[in-house]
Amino acid sequence: MLQRVLFTIAVIGVASRAGFAVDQPNVIYILADDLGYGDLSCYGQTKLQTPNIDRLASEGLKFTGHYSGNTVCSPSRAVLMTGQHSGHCYLRGNLSGEIGAELDPEMTVLPEVFKAAGYATGAFGKWGLGYTNVAGIQNPLTHGFDEFYGWKSQGIAHTYFPTSAISNGEEISLEPDTFIHDLVIGEALDFIRNNAESNTPFFCYIPTAVPHAAMHAPKELHKKWRQVFPEFDNKIGKYKAGPDEPCPDVINPIAGFAAMMENLDNEVGNILTLLKTLDIDDNTLVMFSSDNGAHKEGGHDPTFWNSTGGLRGHKRDMHEGGIRTPMLARWPGVIKPGQTTDHLSSFQDVLPTIADLVGQPIPQQNDGISFLPTLRGGADDQQPHDYLYWEFCKGTTQKIFSQAVRQGKWKAYRQSGKPLEVFDLKDDPFETNDLAKSMPDMVQKMEAIMTAAHTPLPAKE
């Protein structure tokens, strides 16, 4: 607890770190949900276009070697918040229900780093780390966020037509047939506008639920895309939300996915337009990523959409299609437009990057490496990872289901009860040729990394 107290009273305002002045840029971090590596047109999607999201690439920096914190929602978000990779993080799989997914109150997490630097903080969308309104349970407001608006729980976030939303801890009823995602983005836009007008630096976290679960979208967009893909009108997408929450079936989930993506892209465009209108465009870093790879739920067809960009695997496995994600960063005047980097990075790197950015100490639990030099164009100054490590646990047993290591061009993958696989991603980016039998020394090396990177979770009572 002493660490957290000292951290909270750290010097606020302009500071110097790593030889440059901290200028308190605003930060907007948009986290898509189950968006695959190939779902954006700037990453190769051809059946739909995402022109506004693509602006983050054409006017900024596109990462080709960025990875999520895990292969499913909650543990990936826990990595983002704590800066711990999934071999150390307290959460390594989705839990049944919401209890147990909450952040450790003893840790200093991402929004608290911003708060210590004098930022206003707001989160809008799907929290995914426990209930957002239950008394006595850790939630966004107990971990450094000044404001939260969104779904009550991860289960309820399976539907975009819930009966209620949570606004700063209070549950509010929604009119029937209300598409909540438009309300979520509206609240985020208000937060940006209010803080810009008061000259307050801000961190706006937008963990959107798109394109997760039910293929729900605004009706006019869904109708538009059904006209584009009428041959799929015979398909029905089904999904279940939380108890007593409406989760309508979707006629033509192919159209539903396209409509969701167009809606998300329009919302990103609205954010970028607002930054220009408020004259804070040049002082705002916008980042966009996804919490894991493409899913196969609610009628979504990742094969039709080539959602993985050809990468092997999907959500819930540790092949590239399950954990490699888009990552875009736009910061006019700092990040040169139209840049691409193959720097290997992951969600645990966001926390130290932000600490560097706002001149705050990096929390002690951190496993990541700041990629601020890469954002600033100083690739020669960028410290690389020796390796990246992931592990995924299923159910409540906390038993490891799968593990993966990325070290340079090499990738190792192991599923429980099966031999370790080794791939050369430079020559074999789609993981088609397992080299384990011909490279016993590499197998031994990767197994040693997996052992060293894994810390056992506390036993369940």
C-alpha positions as CSV (number, residue, x, y, z in Angstrom):
1,M,0.0,0.0,0.0
2,L,2.9,2.4,0.7
3,Q,4.0,2.2,-2.9
4,R,0.6,3.3,-4.0
5,V,0.4,6.2,-1.5
6,L,3.8,7.5,-2.6
7,F,2.9,7.1,-6.2
8,T,-0.3,9.1,-5.8
9,I,1.5,12.0,-4.3
10,A,4.1,12.1,-7.0
11,V,4.9,15.5,-8.5
12,I,2.0,16.6,-10.7
13,G,2.4,18.7,-13.9
14,V,5.4,19.4,-16.1
15,A,8.3,17.1,-15.4
16,S,11.4,15.8,-17.2
17,R,12.1,12.2,-18.0
18,A,14.5,10.5,-20.3
19,G,15.8,13.9,-21.4
20,F,12.7,15.5,-22.8
21,A,10.0,17.7,-21.3
22,V,6.6,16.3,-20.6
23,D,4.0,18.3,-22.4
24,Q,0.9,16.6,-21.0
25,P,-0.7,15.5,-24.3
26,N,-4.2,14.3,-24.2
27,V,-4.5,10.5,-24.7
28,I,-7.4,8.6,-26.3
29,Y,-7.1,4.8,-26.3
30,I,-9.8,3.0,-28.3
31,L,-9.9,-0.8,-27.6
32,A,-12.0,-2.8,-30.0
33,D,-13.3,-6.2,-28.9
34,D,-12.5,-9.4,-30.8
35,L,-11.4,-7.3,-33.9
36,G,-9.1,-9.5,-36.0
37,Y,-5.8,-8.5,-37.5
38,G,-7.4,-8.4,-40.9
39,D,-10.6,-6.6,-40.1
40,L,-9.4,-3.1,-41.0
41,S,-8.8,-2.0,-44.5
42,C,-5.5,-0.5,-43.6
43,Y,-4.5,-4.1,-42.6
44,G,-5.9,-5.7,-45.8
45,Q,-9.6,-6.0,-45.4
46,T,-11.2,-5.7,-48.9
47,K,-14.9,-6.5,-48.4
48,L,-15.6,-3.4,-46.3
49,Q,-13.7,-0.1,-45.8
50,T,-12.7,1.7,-42.6
51,P,-11.6,5.1,-43.8
52,N,-11.7,6.9,-40.5
53,I,-9.7,4.3,-38.6
54,D,-7.4,4.1,-41.6
55,R,-6.6,7.8,-41.0
56,L,-4.8,6.7,-37.8
57,A,-2.4,4.7,-40.0
58,S,-2.1,7.2,-42.9
59,E,-1.6,10.1,-40.5
60,G,0.3,8.2,-38.0
61,L,2.0,4.9,-37.1
62,K,0.9,1.3,-37.9
63,F,2.3,-1.5,-35.9
64,T,2.7,-5.0,-37.5
65,G,4.1,-6.8,-34.5
66,H,1.7,-5.8,-31.7
67,Y,0.0,-8.3,-29.5
68,S,-2.9,-8.4,-27.1
69,G,-2.5,-9.3,-23.4
70,N,-4.2,-12.6,-23.8
71,T,-6.5,-14.5,-26.2
72,V,-9.8,-13.6,-24.5
73,C,-11.4,-10.4,-23.1
74,S,-10.9,-10.1,-19.3
75,P,-7.3,-11.2,-18.9
76,S,-6.2,-9.2,-21.9
77,R,-7.7,-6.1,-20.3
78,A,-6.1,-6.9,-17.0
79,V,-2.7,-7.0,-18.7
80,L,-3.4,-3.6,-20.2
81,M,-4.3,-2.1,-16.9
82,T,-1.5,-3.6,-14.7
83,G,1.4,-3.8,-17.2
84,Q,2.0,-7.4,-16.2
85,H,2.3,-10.1,-18.8
86,S,-0.1,-13.1,-18.5
87,G,2.5,-15.3,-16.8
88,H,2.4,-12.9,-13.8
89,C,-1.0,-11.3,-14.1
90,Y,-3.7,-12.3,-11.6
91,L,-6.2,-13.1,-14.3
92,R,-5.4,-15.5,-17.1
93,G,-8.8,-16.6,-18.4
94,N,-12.4,-15.4,-18.5
95,L,-14.3,-16.3,-15.3
96,S,-17.8,-17.6,-15.0
97,G,-19.7,-14.6,-13.7
98,E,-17.9,-11.4,-12.7
99,I,-16.6,-12.0,-9.2
100,G,-12.8,-12.5,-9.1
101,A,-12.0,-10.5,-12.3
102,E,-11.5,-7.3,-10.4
103,L,-8.2,-5.5,-10.4
104,D,-5.9,-5.8,-7.3
105,P,-6.5,-2.6,-5.2
106,E,-2.8,-2.7,-4.1
107,M,-1.5,-2.1,-7.6
108,T,-1.1,1.2,-9.4
109,V,-2.9,0.8,-12.7
110,L,-3.1,2.7,-15.9
111,P,-5.6,5.4,-15.1
112,E,-3.9,6.0,-11.7
113,V,-0.7,6.9,-13.6
114,F,-2.7,9.6,-15.4
115,K,-4.3,10.8,-12.2
116,A,-0.9,11.3,-10.6
117,A,0.1,13.5,-13.5
118,G,-3.0,15.7,-13.1
119,Y,-5.2,14.3,-15.8
120,A,-8.9,13.9,-15.9
121,T,-9.8,10.3,-16.6
122,G,-12.9,8.7,-18.2
123,A,-13.8,5.2,-19.3
124,F,-16.7,4.5,-21.7
125,G,-17.8,1.1,-22.8
126,K,-17.1,-2.5,-21.7
127,W,-14.9,-2.7,-18.6
128,G,-14.6,-6.5,-18.5
129,L,-13.0,-6.6,-15.1
130,G,-16.0,-7.2,-12.8
131,Y,-19.3,-5.4,-12.2
132,T,-19.2,-1.6,-12.7
133,N,-21.8,-0.7,-10.1
134,V,-21.8,-3.2,-7.2
135,A,-21.0,-1.7,-3.7
136,G,-17.9,-3.0,-2.2
137,I,-16.5,-4.4,-5.4
138,Q,-13.6,-2.8,-7.3
139,N,-14.7,-1.0,-10.4
140,P,-13.5,1.7,-12.8
141,L,-14.2,4.5,-10.2
142,T,-12.0,2.8,-7.5
143,H,-9.1,2.5,-9.9
144,G,-8.5,6.1,-11.0
145,F,-11.3,6.8,-13.4
146,D,-13.3,10.0,-12.7
147,E,-16.1,8.9,-15.0
148,F,-17.5,5.7,-16.3
149,Y,-20.4,5.0,-18.6
150,G,-21.2,1.7,-20.2
151,W,-22.3,-1.9,-19.5
152,K,-22.9,-3.3,-16.1
153,S,-21.0,-6.5,-16.7
154,Q,-19.1,-8.4,-19.3
155,G,-22.0,-10.8,-19.8
156,I,-24.5,-8.1,-20.4
157,A,-22.1,-6.5,-22.9
158,H,-22.9,-9.4,-25.2
159,T,-26.0,-7.4,-26.3
160,Y,-26.1,-3.8,-27.7
161,F,-29.8,-3.5,-26.5
162,P,-29.5,-3.9,-22.7
163,T,-32.3,-2.7,-20.4
164,S,-29.9,-0.4,-18.5
165,A,-26.5,1.3,-18.5
166,I,-24.2,2.3,-15.7
167,S,-23.3,6.0,-15.3
168,N,-20.7,6.7,-12.6
169,G,-21.8,3.7,-10.5
170,E,-25.5,4.3,-10.8
171,E,-27.8,2.0,-12.9
172,I,-30.1,3.9,-15.3
173,S,-32.9,2.4,-17.3
174,L,-32.8,2.6,-21.1
175,E,-35.7,2.8,-23.4
176,P,-36.5,-0.4,-25.2
177,D,-34.6,-0.9,-28.5
178,T,-31.9,1.6,-27.5
179,F,-28.6,0.9,-29.2
180,I,-26.3,1.5,-26.3
181,H,-23.1,2.0,-28.3
182,D,-24.2,5.3,-29.7
183,L,-24.8,6.5,-26.1
184,V,-21.4,5.2,-25.0
185,I,-19.6,7.2,-27.7
186,G,-21.7,10.3,-27.0
187,E,-20.6,10.2,-23.4
188,A,-17.0,9.9,-24.5
189,L,-17.4,12.9,-26.8
190,D,-18.9,15.0,-24.0
191,F,-15.9,14.0,-21.8
192,I,-13.4,15.1,-24.4
193,R,-15.3,18.4,-25.1
194,N,-15.7,19.3,-21.4
195,N,-12.0,18.8,-20.5
196,A,-10.8,20.5,-23.7
197,E,-12.9,23.6,-22.9
198,S,-11.6,23.7,-19.3
199,N,-7.9,23.2,-20.5
200,T,-7.6,20.0,-18.5
201,P,-5.4,17.3,-19.9
202,F,-7.4,14.1,-20.2
203,F,-7.2,10.3,-20.7
204,C,-10.2,9.0,-22.5
205,Y,-10.4,5.2,-22.5
206,I,-13.0,3.7,-25.0
207,P,-13.2,0.0,-24.6
208,T,-15.8,-0.5,-27.3
209,A,-17.6,-3.9,-27.5
210,V,-17.5,-3.9,-31.3
211,P,-17.4,-6.3,-33.0
212,H,-17.9,-8.8,-30.2
213,A,-20.7,-11.3,-29.7
214,A,-24.1,-10.5,-31.1
215,M,-23.9,-8.9,-34.5
216,H,-26.1,-6.0,-33.5
217,A,-25.9,-2.6,-35.2
218,P,-28.0,0.5,-35.9
219,K,-31.0,-0.6,-37.9
220,E,-30.4,1.7,-40.9
221,L,-26.8,0.4,-41.3
222,H,-27.9,-3.2,-40.9
223,K,-30.5,-2.7,-43.6
224,K,-27.9,-1.1,-45.9
225,W,-25.6,-4.1,-45.6
226,R,-28.3,-6.7,-46.1
227,Q,-28.8,-5.1,-49.5
228,V,-25.1,-5.6,-50.1
229,F,-25.1,-9.3,-49.0
230,P,-28.7,-10.5,-49.6
231,E,-27.5,-14.1,-50.1
232,F,-26.9,-14.4,-46.4
233,D,-30.5,-13.5,-45.3
234,N,-31.1,-17.1,-44.7
235,K,-28.5,-17.1,-41.8
236,I,-29.5,-16.3,-38.2
237,G,-27.0,-15.1,-35.6
238,K,-27.8,-16.1,-32.0
239,Y,-26.2,-15.0,-28.8
240,K,-27.2,-14.9,-25.1
241,A,-26.5,-11.9,-22.8
242,G,-26.8,-11.7,-19.1
243,P,-29.9,-12.8,-17.1
244,D,-33.1,-11.0,-18.2
245,E,-31.2,-9.0,-20.8
246,P,-32.7,-8.9,-24.4
247,C,-30.3,-10.2,-27.0
248,P,-32.3,-10.3,-30.2
249,D,-31.3,-12.8,-32.9
250,V,-29.8,-11.3,-36.0
251,I,-31.0,-11.9,-39.5
252,N,-27.9,-12.0,-41.8
253,P,-25.0,-11.7,-39.3
254,I,-22.7,-11.1,-42.3
255,A,-24.5,-7.8,-42.8
256,G,-24.5,-7.3,-39.0
257,F,-20.7,-7.4,-38.8
258,A,-20.3,-5.0,-41.7
259,A,-22.8,-2.6,-40.1
260,M,-21.1,-2.8,-36.7
261,M,-17.7,-2.0,-38.4
262,E,-19.1,1.0,-40.3
263,N,-20.7,2.3,-37.2
264,L,-17.4,2.0,-35.3
265,D,-15.5,3.7,-38.1
266,N,-18.0,6.5,-38.2
267,E,-17.6,7.0,-34.4
268,V,-13.8,7.2,-34.8
269,G,-14.4,9.8,-37.5
270,N,-16.5,11.8,-35.1
271,I,-13.8,11.7,-32.5
272,L,-11.2,13.0,-34.9
273,T,-13.5,15.7,-36.2
274,L,-14.1,16.9,-32.6
275,L,-10.4,17.1,-31.9
276,K,-10.0,19.4,-34.9
277,T,-13.1,21.5,-33.8
278,L,-11.7,21.9,-30.3
279,D,-8.2,22.8,-31.7
280,I,-6.5,20.0,-29.6
281,D,-5.7,17.7,-32.5
282,D,-1.9,18.4,-32.4
283,N,-1.8,17.8,-28.6
284,T,-3.7,14.5,-28.6
285,L,-2.3,11.0,-29.0
286,V,-4.9,8.6,-30.3
287,M,-4.2,4.9,-30.1
288,F,-6.4,2.0,-31.4
289,S,-6.1,-1.7,-30.8
290,S,-8.1,-4.9,-30.1
291,D,-8.3,-7.1,-27.0
292,N,-7.6,-10.3,-28.9
293,G,-8.0,-11.9,-32.2
294,A,-11.1,-12.6,-34.3
295,H,-14.0,-14.6,-32.9
296,K,-16.5,-17.1,-34.3
297,E,-19.6,-16.3,-32.2
298,G,-23.0,-14.7,-32.8
299,G,-23.0,-15.8,-36.4
300,H,-19.8,-14.0,-37.3
301,D,-17.9,-15.7,-40.1
302,P,-14.1,-14.8,-39.9
303,T,-13.4,-17.0,-42.9
304,F,-15.7,-15.0,-45.1
305,W,-14.2,-11.8,-43.9
306,N,-10.6,-13.1,-43.7
307,S,-10.7,-11.5,-40.2
308,T,-7.3,-12.9,-39.2
309,G,-5.6,-11.6,-42.4
310,G,-4.5,-15.2,-43.1
311,L,-3.0,-15.7,-39.7
312,R,-3.5,-19.1,-38.1
313,G,-6.1,-19.4,-35.3
314,H,-8.8,-17.3,-33.7
315,K,-9.8,-16.1,-30.2
316,R,-9.1,-18.6,-27.5
317,D,-5.9,-20.0,-28.9
318,M,-2.3,-18.8,-28.9
319,H,-1.6,-19.0,-32.6
320,E,-1.0,-15.6,-34.2
321,G,-4.7,-15.2,-35.2
322,G,-5.7,-15.3,-31.5
323,I,-3.2,-12.7,-30.1
324,R,-1.8,-10.6,-32.9
325,T,-3.8,-7.4,-33.2
326,P,-3.9,-4.1,-35.0
327,M,-2.2,-1.2,-33.3
328,L,-2.4,2.3,-34.6
329,A,-1.1,5.6,-33.1
330,R,-1.7,9.1,-34.4
331,W,-0.1,12.2,-32.8
332,P,0.2,15.1,-35.3
333,G,3.4,16.9,-35.1
334,V,5.1,14.1,-33.2
335,I,4.4,10.9,-35.1
336,K,5.3,11.3,-38.8
337,P,2.4,10.3,-41.0
338,G,2.3,7.1,-42.9
339,Q,4.9,5.2,-40.8
340,T,5.0,1.5,-40.2
341,T,7.0,-0.4,-37.5
342,D,7.6,-4.1,-36.9
343,H,8.7,-3.4,-33.3
344,L,7.5,-6.3,-31.2
345,S,5.2,-5.0,-28.4
346,S,2.2,-6.1,-26.3
347,F,-0.4,-4.7,-24.0
348,Q,1.9,-4.7,-21.0
349,D,4.0,-2.0,-22.8
350,V,1.2,0.5,-22.7
351,L,1.6,1.3,-18.9
352,P,5.3,2.1,-19.1
353,T,4.8,4.0,-22.3
354,I,2.2,6.2,-20.6
355,A,4.4,6.6,-17.5
356,D,7.2,7.9,-19.7
357,L,4.9,10.1,-21.6
358,V,3.5,11.9,-18.6
359,G,6.6,11.8,-16.4
360,Q,5.6,9.4,-13.7
361,P,7.4,6.5,-12.1
362,I,6.7,3.1,-13.7
363,P,4.7,0.9,-11.2
364,Q,6.8,-1.8,-9.7
365,Q,4.6,-4.7,-10.9
366,N,5.3,-3.7,-14.5
367,D,6.7,-6.3,-17.1
368,G,6.5,-4.0,-20.1
369,I,8.9,-1.8,-22.0
370,S,8.0,1.7,-23.1
371,F,7.5,2.1,-26.8
372,L,7.5,5.9,-26.5
373,P,10.8,6.1,-28.5
374,T,9.1,4.3,-31.4
375,L,6.2,6.8,-31.2
376,R,8.6,9.7,-31.3
377,G,10.5,8.2,-34.3
378,G,13.6,7.1,-32.4
379,A,13.8,3.5,-33.4
380,D,17.5,3.5,-32.6
381,D,16.6,4.3,-29.0
382,Q,13.9,1.7,-28.6
383,Q,14.6,-1.1,-26.2
384,P,13.5,-4.4,-27.5
385,H,11.9,-7.3,-25.6
386,D,14.0,-10.4,-25.1
387,Y,10.8,-12.3,-25.5
388,L,7.0,-11.9,-25.2
389,Y,5.1,-14.6,-23.3
390,W,1.4,-15.5,-22.9
391,E,-0.6,-18.1,-21.1
392,F,-4.3,-18.8,-21.1
393,C,-6.3,-20.7,-18.4
394,K,-9.8,-22.1,-19.0
395,G,-12.5,-22.2,-16.3
396,T,-12.0,-21.8,-12.6
397,T,-9.3,-24.4,-12.1
398,Q,-6.6,-21.9,-13.1
399,K,-4.9,-24.8,-15.0
400,I,-2.9,-23.7,-18.0
401,F,-4.6,-24.5,-21.3
402,S,-2.1,-23.0,-23.7
403,Q,1.2,-21.0,-23.8
404,A,3.1,-19.0,-26.4
405,V,6.5,-17.3,-26.7
406,R,7.6,-14.8,-29.3
407,Q,11.4,-14.2,-29.5
408,G,12.6,-12.3,-32.6
409,K,11.4,-14.3,-35.6
410,W,10.7,-17.4,-33.5
411,K,7.3,-18.5,-32.2
412,A,6.6,-21.3,-29.8
413,Y,3.2,-22.7,-29.0
414,R,2.0,-25.4,-26.6
415,Q,-1.4,-26.6,-25.8
416,S,-2.0,-28.6,-22.6
417,G,-1.1,-32.3,-23.2
418,K,0.4,-31.7,-26.6
419,P,4.1,-31.3,-27.8
420,L,5.5,-27.9,-28.2
421,E,5.5,-26.4,-31.7
422,V,8.1,-24.1,-33.1
423,F,7.7,-21.7,-36.1
424,D,9.9,-19.3,-38.0
425,L,7.5,-16.4,-38.5
426,K,9.8,-14.6,-40.9
427,D,9.6,-17.5,-43.4
428,D,6.3,-18.9,-42.2
429,P,4.1,-16.1,-40.9
430,F,1.0,-18.4,-41.0
431,E,2.5,-21.1,-38.8
432,T,2.1,-24.0,-41.2
433,N,5.5,-25.7,-40.7
434,D,6.3,-27.0,-37.3
435,L,10.1,-27.1,-36.9
436,A,10.2,-28.6,-33.4
437,K,11.4,-32.1,-34.4
438,S,14.3,-30.6,-36.4
439,M,15.2,-28.0,-33.8
440,P,15.5,-29.7,-30.3
441,D,17.8,-27.0,-29.0
442,M,15.1,-24.4,-29.9
443,V,12.4,-26.5,-28.2
444,Q,14.5,-26.7,-25.0
445,K,15.1,-22.9,-25.1
446,M,11.5,-22.1,-25.5
447,E,10.4,-24.5,-22.8
448,A,12.9,-22.8,-20.5
449,I,11.4,-19.4,-21.2
450,M,7.9,-20.8,-20.6
451,T,9.0,-22.1,-17.2
452,A,10.8,-18.9,-16.2
453,A,7.9,-16.6,-17.3
454,H,5.2,-18.5,-15.5
455,T,4.3,-17.7,-11.9
456,P,1.7,-20.0,-10.4
457,L,-1.7,-18.5,-9.5
458,P,-2.8,-18.8,-5.9
459,A,-4.7,-22.0,-5.3
460,K,-8.5,-21.7,-5.2
461,E,-10.1,-22.5,-1.9
